[in-house]
Amino acid sequence: MSEQPTQEFDLAQELRDLGERIKTLLQVARDHPQTREFERQVSQAMKDLGENVDRAIKSAKEDEHVKNVGAQVKQAADSFKQSGATEDIARGLAKGVRALNDQIQRAIDDANKPTPKE
């Protein structure tokens, strides 16, 4: 059985890509006759991103290391850091932003396809 390489998620890069795609999407949408469909696709993508963020936060909250943190602030911070929850949250956010980037890119690609003459 062959192993699939694990996908790396870089939150900062995904956010930069998101900014560029949103900029391009707005330029395309402004000039395209199917603006309402773009709005629907962007709204759905934002909803999906929110769901991914919620899942990442819920996962971090359910992590046993985070649940069992003591009352002392330093101890809590150390435990949280050691649990890997911060990396899980960043990875979850990056994954959600990448999904949003992909959906926006598909919308941009669809908008740039030539429409058949009626």
C-alpha positions in Angstrom: 0.0 0.0 0.0 1.4 3.4 -1.0 1.4 6.2 1.5 -0.1 9.5 0.4 2.0 12.5 1.3 0.5 14.6 4.0 -0.7 18.0 2.8 1.0 20.9 4.5 -1.1 23.9 5.4 0.5 27.3 5.8 -2.0 29.7 7.3 -0.2 32.9 6.3 0.2 31.8 2.7 -3.4 30.6 2.5 -4.6 34.0 3.8 -2.4 35.8 1.3 -3.9 33.6 -1.5 -7.4 34.4 -0.2 -6.8 38.1 -0.4 -5.6 37.8 -4.0 -8.5 35.6 -5.0 -11.0 37.9 -3.4 -9.5 40.9 -5.2 -9.6 39.0 -8.5 -13.2 37.7 -7.8 -14.4 41.2 -7.1 -12.9 42.5 -10.4 -14.5 39.6 -12.3 -17.8 39.9 -10.5 -18.1 43.6 -11.1 -18.0 43.1 -14.9 -19.8 39.8 -15.2 -23.5 39.3 -15.9 -23.8 36.4 -13.5 -22.9 38.5 -10.4 -25.7 36.9 -8.3 -24.3 33.4 -8.8 -20.9 34.7 -7.7 -22.4 36.1 -4.6 -24.1 32.8 -3.8 -20.8 30.9 -4.4 -18.8 33.3 -2.2 -21.5 33.2 0.5 -21.4 29.4 0.5 -17.6 29.4 0.6 -17.6 31.8 3.6 -20.2 29.5 5.3 -17.9 26.5 4.7 -14.9 28.4 6.1 -16.9 29.3 9.2 -17.9 25.6 9.7 -14.2 24.6 9.3 -13.2 27.2 11.9 -15.9 26.0 14.3 -14.8 22.4 13.9 -11.2 23.3 14.6 -12.1 25.2 17.7 -14.4 22.5 18.9 -11.7 19.9 18.3 -9.3 22.0 20.3 -11.8 22.4 23.2 -12.4 18.7 23.3 -8.7 17.8 23.4 -8.0 16.1 26.7 -4.9 18.2 27.3 -7.0 21.4 27.0 -9.9 20.0 29.1 -7.8 19.0 32.0 -5.7 22.2 32.3 -5.3 23.4 35.9 -6.2 26.8 37.3 -2.7 28.3 37.0 -2.3 30.4 33.9 1.3 29.3 33.2 0.4 25.7 33.6 -2.5 26.1 31.3 -0.5 27.9 28.6 2.3 25.2 28.8 -0.3 22.4 28.5 -2.1 24.0 25.6 1.2 24.5 23.8 2.4 21.0 24.4 -1.0 19.5 23.3 -0.5 20.7 19.8 -3.9 22.4 19.8 -2.5 25.7 18.5 -1.0 23.9 15.5 -4.3 22.0 15.1 -6.3 25.3 15.1 -3.9 26.9 12.6 -4.0 23.8 10.4 -7.8 23.7 10.6 -8.0 27.4 9.7 -5.5 27.0 6.8 -7.5 24.0 5.5 -10.7 26.0 5.6 -9.1 29.0 3.9 -7.7 26.7 1.2 -11.2 25.3 0.6 -12.5 28.8 0.3 -9.6 29.7 -2.0 -10.5 26.7 -4.2 -14.2 27.6 -4.4 -13.4 31.2 -5.2 -10.9 30.1 -7.9 -13.6 27.9 -9.5 -16.0 30.8 -9.5 -13.3 33.0 -11.2 -12.6 30.2 -13.7 -16.3 29.8 -14.4 -16.7 33.5 -14.9 -13.9 33.6 -17.4 -15.3 30.8 -19.5 -16.7 32.1 -22.8 -20.5 32.1 -22.8 -22.3 30.6 -25.8 -23.9 33.2 -28.1 -27.7 33.2 -27.9 
